[in-house]
Amino acid sequence: MKKKLEEIRSILIEHHEMLKKSIPLIASENVTSPAVDEACNCDFSHRYAEGWPGSRVYAGCEYIDKIEIMCQDLMKEYYRCKFADVRPVSGVMANLVVYNAFTSRNNGRMCAMPIPKGGHISHAPYQANSGRLIYGTAGTVRGLDVEYLAFDEENMNIDPDASIKTIREFKPEMILFGASVFLFPHPVKELRDIADEVGASIAYDAAHVAGLIGSGYFQDPLKEGADAMSLSCHKTLPGPQTGAVISDREDLIEDLKNAAFPALFSNHHLHNVAGLAVALVEMLEFGKTYHKAVIENAKTFAEALHERGFNVLCEHLGFTESHQIVIDIADFEKSIGLGGDIERLLESSNIIINRNLLPWDIRGASGPGAKKGTGKPRHYMNPGGLRLGTSEVTRLGMGKSEMVDIAEFFKKLIIDKKNPKDIKKEVAEFKKDFREIKYCFQSSAEAYEYLKFY
């Protein structure tokens, strides 16, 4: 069996070596510092601490409690709020906490974003669609009836005026903002009055933009009218894979705590709470500089791709106000293919991205506002779009000039049709200068190093 052990290790090392030679552009990913990794490797991973600090079901939690309370306090400081629960083990689990807190157990009603227009699968209902079932978390786990907010395809954002009509007619218990395709702030302030009119709570899924919010960019949902914010902690917030729920309303604290435990989990990932505490310290120190660079890089990358002939969405709005950019690649359908085809092409040169549905894909349409499709509806396995993110490459020290270089790699592969093997060599050479993690306390923090313990 020792051979199996070495086989497992060799596969893990190969993954690390691949990343050393790759350009990571997946918007939902980041890389943690050695200090975060150290905390995540502590003995907490072996322990149980069910419940709230100071009221645990298990003994031996003295130091676990100290770290969790510290993590809560750091979260409250970073987000300028009164309550933070760092126990949810993921962003999806954090969303379930707010569903529990703000919707009825039977026949609950929520307004949110549909998946093709940026919504996450955790926002979706359980429903039949084109002969197949969608197992959305909101419907499957919580049984929610979900009505979709109106969407402005030209501006890639919620249409507040049309959504007011939807909310008034549907009368949801909760309105959920936030998305997986998230280029611009959502109209929280604009819809707070209609939420009050129908008696709805407002939640905000900040999974993608949590770091931008904490560092003072993008928008501050809690100050704009959201009752609670759910988040994952490993995207623009470069911590370990875990989640959190925060609020600025003291009257909701007990409801949110009770909605989480014991309803949704017993023990939580204590080692990742420790790692999150370290990541929050890093962002309180370096976040403003880091996230300013993330957004600037996204804008520069979008402009560079646009100049090279790519249809980057929302040119009229400056392309993006977040870490993300979105490309409609339908122009390349005949010459190369759609999103899945181009994702594989880029991956063959160690440029790691993800394909993404565009709002008009489900109509088989060619762009925003096209009511009739020009072809078959596109599937999420091979959609009409690409979603790119700059969080990880920025953490590696890349700046505006490197965004132009990466855009040139896209052009060579997709437009010029250069040999992917040749571009793969160029990518590896380019990446040699960007293998250290920046915006952390270590002066020389090697990225993607595989740590051996035996």
ABEGO torsion letter per residue (X at the ends): XAAAAAAAAAAAAAAAAAAAABBBABAABBBBBAAAAAAAABAAAABBBBEBBGABABBGAAAAAAAAAAAAAAAAAAAGBABBBAABABAAAAAAAAAAAABBABGBBBBBBBAAAGBBAAABBBBBBGGBBBBBAAAAAAGBBBBBBBBBAAAGBBBAAAAAAAAAAAGBABBBBEBABBABBBBAAAAAAAAAAAGBBBBBBAAAAAAAAAAGBEBBAAAAGBABBBBBAABABBBBBBBBBBBABAAAAAAAAAAAOAAABBBBBAAAAAAAAAAAAAAAAAAAAAAAAAAAAAAAAAAAAAAAGBBBBGAAAGGBABABBBBBAAAAAAAAEBAAAAAAAAAAAGBBBBBBBBAAAAAGBAEBGBABBABBBBBAABBABBBBBAAAAAAAGBBAAAAAAAAAAAAAAAAAGBBAAAAAAAAAAAAAABABBBGBABABBBBGBBBBAX
